[in-house]
């Protein structure tokens, strides 16, 4: 499997230093780093099963936006947006809801609705492809993978596929068994177009291979789709995972249509020095901790000097 890593704030060896970790946490929220660590557990398991016809794009940020797609997995017969989570506990996945299951058997909405998040990310990805005139031969699937064995999920027709840690290999095998709709070189070309915002969309079409191995030209159906309808970013509701921060669809995904009234703009939350209130509180907390550590070190130093 080919892996394309677009994770921000990491060095050439894939490591994230302390300062970069603080920067990433301030920008993307408290769940950002734990989910990166969860991805490191899941991706090798997928890589052991999936062959060279698959491409995995990790933590790709949609151009001109702050929307990060955690994992894009492209294969000959499938395309998935995957959210890897390190959560533990009892959960219920029902429709669009992601609930905590209490000890008495009742369920309450979880603080983070993972199903709602991953389905919205898939919709944002679909809109991004449409603006790049890319028409896919397969449907985009929304998937949640739990990296911790301590996560027990009861699935009742959820809007996204939920994969427990002990079923990752089974999930990968199901992708291998999917009916192939694209050749390997088409999968690689599609991945290149996704990650390159300047990639030309002037080509009239690309060849794909069906199950029988016959090549067919589908011009204006795969990589040359027609203009799609404008959408309302308020309906899509993409957000970053912070308690008080909400992202809208980036401007380059919103093509103006003179025949239609423009959607109402979402009022941006007030920012101070480019940061939200939540981020400022987190930064202040980190500074307080650092000051306490520094004061403690100075006190210990003078204690030894005077003794």
C-alpha positions in Angstrom: 0.0 0.0 0.0 1.3 3.4 -0.9 1.1 5.9 2.0 1.1 9.7 1.5 1.6 11.4 4.8 0.4 15.1 5.0 0.3 15.4 8.8 1.1 19.0 9.8 3.8 19.9 12.4 5.8 16.8 12.0 9.5 16.6 10.8 10.9 14.5 8.0 11.1 11.4 10.2 7.4 11.6 11.2 8.1 12.9 14.7 6.3 15.8 16.4 8.3 17.8 18.9 6.9 19.3 22.1 6.5 22.8 20.6 4.9 21.5 17.5 2.6 19.4 19.6 1.5 22.5 21.5 1.0 24.3 18.3 -1.1 21.5 16.8 -3.2 21.2 20.0 -3.9 24.9 19.9 -4.9 24.8 16.3 -6.8 21.5 16.1 -8.0 20.7 19.6 -7.1 18.4 22.5 -8.0 15.2 20.5 -5.5 16.0 17.7 -2.4 14.3 19.1 -4.1 11.3 20.6 -5.8 10.6 17.3 -2.4 10.8 15.5 -1.1 8.2 17.8 -4.1 6.1 17.2 -3.5 6.3 13.5 0.0 5.0 14.0 -1.5 1.8 15.4 -4.1 1.3 12.7 -2.3 2.2 9.5 0.3 -0.6 9.9 -2.5 -3.1 10.3 -4.1 -2.0 7.1 -0.8 -2.0 5.3 -0.2 -5.6 6.2 -3.4 -6.6 4.3 -3.9 -4.2 1.5 -1.7 -4.6 -1.6 -0.1 -2.1 -3.9 -3.4 -1.2 -5.6 -4.3 0.9 -2.5 -3.3 4.5 -1.6 -3.7 5.9 1.9 -3.5 9.7 2.3 -3.0 10.7 5.9 -4.2 14.0 7.5 -4.7 15.9 4.2 -5.8 19.5 4.7 -8.3 20.7 2.1 -6.6 23.6 0.2 -7.4 27.1 1.5 -9.2 25.7 4.5 -8.5 24.2 8.0 -10.6 21.1 7.3 -8.3 18.0 7.8 -9.4 14.7 6.4 -7.8 12.2 8.8 -7.4 9.2 6.5 -8.4 8.9 2.8 -8.1 5.3 1.7 -8.4 4.7 -2.1 -8.6 1.2 -3.7 -9.7 -0.3 -7.0 -13.2 -0.8 -5.7 -13.6 1.6 -2.8 -12.9 5.1 -1.5 -13.2 5.7 2.3 -12.9 8.7 4.6 -11.7 7.2 7.9 -11.7 8.7 11.4 -9.4 6.8 13.7 -10.3 7.3 17.4 -8.6 6.1 20.6 -11.8 6.3 22.7 -12.5 3.6 25.3 -15.8 2.6 26.9 -19.3 1.5 25.9 -20.8 3.3 23.0 -23.9 3.1 20.8 -23.9 4.0 17.1 -27.4 4.5 15.9 -28.2 6.4 12.7 -26.4 9.7 12.9 -26.0 9.5 16.7 -22.9 8.4 18.7 -23.9 7.8 22.3 -22.3 6.8 25.6 -23.8 3.7 27.2 -24.1 4.2 30.9 -23.8 1.5 33.6 -27.6 1.3 34.0 -28.0 0.6 30.3 -29.2 4.0 29.3 -27.5 6.0 26.6 -26.6 9.7 26.4 -25.1 11.7 23.6 -21.3 11.7 23.6 -19.4 14.9 23.8 -18.0 14.2 20.3 -20.4 12.8 17.7 -17.9 10.8 15.7 -20.6 9.6 13.2 -21.7 13.2 12.5 -18.1 14.3 12.1 -16.9 11.6 9.7 -20.0 11.9 7.5 -19.5 15.7 7.3 -15.9 15.2 6.4 -17.0 12.8 3.6 -19.4 15.4 2.3 -16.7 18.1 2.3 -14.4 15.7 0.4 -17.1 15.1 -2.1 -17.6 18.8 -2.7 -13.8 19.3 -3.0 -13.7 16.6 -5.7 -16.6 18.2 -7.6 -14.9 21.6 -7.6 -11.9 19.9 -9.1 -14.1 18.2 -11.7 -13.5 14.7 -10.4 -16.3 12.2 -10.7 -15.7 9.0 -8.9 -16.8 5.6 -10.2 -17.5 4.5 -6.6 -19.3 5.9 -3.6 -17.4 7.6 -0.8 -17.8 5.6 2.5 -17.6 7.0 6.0 -15.7 4.8 8.4 -14.9 5.0 12.1 -12.0 2.8 13.4 -11.5 2.3 17.1 -7.8 1.7 17.8 -8.3 0.7 21.5 -9.6 -2.8 22.4 -11.5 -1.2 25.3 -14.0 0.4 22.9 -17.2 -1.6 22.7 -19.7 -0.3 20.2 -23.2 -1.5 19.6 -24.0 -0.6 16.0 -27.7 -0.1 15.0 -27.7 0.9 11.3 -25.3 3.8 11.8 -24.7 6.3 9.0 -21.0 5.4 9.1 -19.3 2.0 9.2 -17.9 1.3 12.7 -14.8 -1.0 12.9 -13.6 -2.2 16.3 -9.9 -2.9 16.9 -10.3 -6.6 16.5 -12.0 -6.3 13.2 -9.5 -4.1 11.3 -8.1 -7.0 9.3 -11.7 -8.1 8.4 -12.4 -4.6 7.2 -9.3 -4.5 5.1 -10.2 -7.9 3.6 -13.6 -6.6 2.7 -12.0 -3.8 0.7 -9.9 -6.4 -1.2 -13.0 -8.3 -2.1 -14.8 -5.2 -3.5 -15.6 -5.3 -7.2 -12.7 -3.4 -8.9 -13.8 -0.3 -10.7 -10.4 1.3 -11.3 -7.0 0.1 -12.4 -4.0 0.6 -10.1 -2.6 3.4 -12.2 -5.9 5.2 -12.1 -5.9 4.9 -8.3 -2.4 6.5 -8.2 -3.5 9.3 -10.6 -6.6 10.0 -8.5 -4.5 10.3 -5.4 -2.1 12.7 -7.1 -5.0 14.9 -8.2 -6.5 14.9 -4.7 -3.3 16.1 -3.0 -2.2 18.6 -5.7 -4.5 21.7 -5.7 -2.8 22.9 -8.9 -3.2 19.7 -10.8 -4.8 20.4 -14.2 -8.4 19.4 -14.7 -8.4 19.9 -18.5 -8.1 16.2 -19.4 -11.1 14.8 -21.1 -11.1 11.5 -19.3 -9.1 8.5 -18.0 -9.2 4.8 -18.6 -10.5 2.5 -15.9 -10.7 -1.3 -15.9 -13.8 -3.2 -15.1 -14.1 -6.6 -13.5 -13.5 -8.4 -16.8 -10.3 -6.5 -17.5 -11.7 -4.6 -20.5 -10.6 -1.0 -20.6 -13.2 1.7 -21.4 -12.9 5.4 -21.8 -15.3 7.4 -19.6 -14.8 10.9 -20.7 -16.6 13.6 -18.7 -17.6 11.0 -16.1 -14.6 10.4 -13.9 -12.2 13.3 -14.1 -14.3 15.8 -16.1 -17.6 16.0 -14.3 -20.0 18.9 -15.1 -20.7 21.7 -12.7 -22.5 20.7 -9.6 -25.2 22.5 -7.6 -24.1 25.1 -5.1 -24.5 24.1 -1.5 -25.1 25.9 1.7 -22.1 25.7 4.1 -24.4 26.1 7.0 -26.1 22.8 6.1 -22.7 21.1 5.9 -21.6 22.3 9.2 -17.9 21.2 9.1 -16.2 21.9 12.4 -12.8 21.4 14.0 -12.7 19.4 17.1 -12.6 22.2 19.7 -15.3 23.0 22.2 -16.1 26.4 20.8 -14.7 26.5 17.3 -16.6 26.0 14.0 -15.2 26.0 10.5 -17.2 26.7 7.4 -16.6 25.3 3.9 -13.6 27.3 2.4 -14.3 30.0 -0.1 -12.7 28.1 -3.0 -15.3 25.4 -2.6 -18.2 27.9 -2.9 -18.6 28.8 -6.6 -20.8 31.8 -7.1 -24.0 31.3 -9.1 -25.6 34.5 -10.4 -28.9 32.7 -10.8 -29.2 31.9 -7.1 -29.0 34.0 -4.0 -25.8 33.5 -2.1 -26.2 31.5 1.2 -26.1 33.4 4.4 -22.7 33.6 5.8 -21.9 32.1 9.2 -20.7 34.7 11.7 -17.2 34.0 12.6 -16.5 33.6 16.3 -14.6 36.4 17.9 -10.8 35.9 17.9 -8.1 37.6 19.9 -4.6 37.5 18.4 -5.9 35.0 15.8 -7.1 32.5 18.5 -10.5 31.6 20.0 -11.4 31.9 23.6 -10.8 28.1 24.1 -7.4 28.3 22.6 -6.4 31.3 24.7 -7.6 29.4 27.9 -5.5 26.4 26.9 -2.5 28.6 26.2 -2.9 30.4 29.5 -3.1 27.0 31.3 0.1 25.8 29.7 1.9 29.1 30.6 0.8 28.7 34.2 2.1 25.1 34.4 5.4 26.3 32.8 5.7 29.1 35.4 5.1 26.7 38.3 7.8 24.3 37.0 10.2 27.2 36.6 9.5 28.5 40.1 9.9 25.1 41.6 13.2 24.6 39.9 14.5 28.0 41.2 13.3 27.1 44.7 15.1 23.8 44.6 18.3 25.4 43.3 18.4 28.0 46.1 17.5 25.4 48.7 20.5 23.3 47.8 22.7 26.4 47.5 21.9 27.5 51.1 22.1 24.1 52.7 
